[in-house]
Amino acid sequence: MSTTERDYYDVLGVKRGASEIQVKKAFRALARELHPDVSTSPDAEQRFREVAEAYEVLTDPERRALYDRLGHAGLRRGGLEPTFSHFGDLSDVFAAFFGEDLFSGAASRNRRSARGPDLQAIVEIDLEEAFTGLTAAVPIEVAVACERCAASGSEPGTGARECSTCGGAGVVRRVSQNVFGQFVHQQTCPECRGLGRVLETPCADCDGEGRRVVQRTLDVDVPAGIHDGQRIRIRGEGHAGVQSGENGNAFVVVRVRPDPRFVRDGDDLHTAIRLTMTDAALGMTARVDALGGELELEVASGTQPGAVRALRGHGMPTLRSARRGDLYIRLDVALPTNMTEEQRQLLEDFGRQAGPETYEPEDDEDEGFFRRLKSALR
């Protein structure tokens, strides 16, 4: 069964109302059990990724709320599907979640040339820009390889020696004894910070880190039809790796500002126009604001207040598709509030002349009224 078919709470073994602390605790326990360095199960890596995907959703308040209401379909529709598969190897995952490796051995040694962390940035755009798509300039702070020391961390002309504290292992171990037996405690070496070597003279520019934080502008192609909260991945634009390790990725969260003219529902747009009582009664051609320019809407005579008309294909573009959503227009009919005596007299004359048949609705209009009533009640 794929992750998209499994309940995230079941995957982590927690109740639906579990706190973030409980979710994290469950993830840590399962991650330790399923890590390939520990587990001999052939599906350990796949199961770990399922657990991590569940963790990613349930520790994000926005995505968790959407998942609780609408499940996996809601995440897909809102563009908030997990992106856990974009991480590098599993040791990168632990570094991303906890800031340190949880396991010893190969995982710790690999940190000497580890992939850089991913970074996240936010860009805000208007609904019209989401309609057309654009290239956005996004300012970021990113760690880049130090040019002075060529990412080695050592001042040019100097080198490094093996760490005397850990003997080059990058970790130190302490054995303790109690009534239950011997316990081995292992932690990252405080002298070399897990690198296994100590610099003779740290680089003056990066202070021995091999990386420097700089301000950059990232040009991000935002596709037409993107939804509020969706993320765009740019490979290799994240932080530089340790000791010339590969760069992480950049994830840009797109926030779409509300437009006072429209309400967006998926790829459909909803708006409203105001008609006078005579326009609704006699019919007319109305001008409607739409993304991409004004449109004409033929209003039939006898149009009722609250009627909704649809202009097919004039909504938002659909991502990765040629189709477009629809534009729904609600027709609000304004009644006169300030009339002259002559206007009042004319209206009274009309009222006396109009019989019940004048207001007799067409069958479909009558059904439309009840549909609108049900919609309003919902």
Buried (B, 14 or more C-beta within 10 A) or exposed (E): EEBBEBEBBEBBEBEEEBEEEBBBBBBBEBBBBBBBBBBEEEEBBEBBBBBBBBBBBBBBEEBBEBBBEEEBEBBEBBBBBBBBEEBBEBBBBBBBBEEEBBBBEEBBBBBBEBBBBBBEBEBEBBBBBBBBBBEBEBEBEBBBBBEBBEBBBBBEEEEBEEBEEBEBBBBBEEEEEEEEEEEEEEEBBEBBBBBBBBBEBBBEEBEBBBBBEEEEEBEBEBBBBBBBBBBBEBEEBBBBBBBEBBBBBBBBBBEBEEBEBBEBEEBBBBBBBEBEEEBBBEBBEBEBBBBEEEBEBEBEEBBBBBBBBEBEEBBBBBEEEEEBBBBBBBBEBEEEEEEEEEEEEEEEEEEEEEEEEEEEEEEEBEEBBEEBEEEEEE
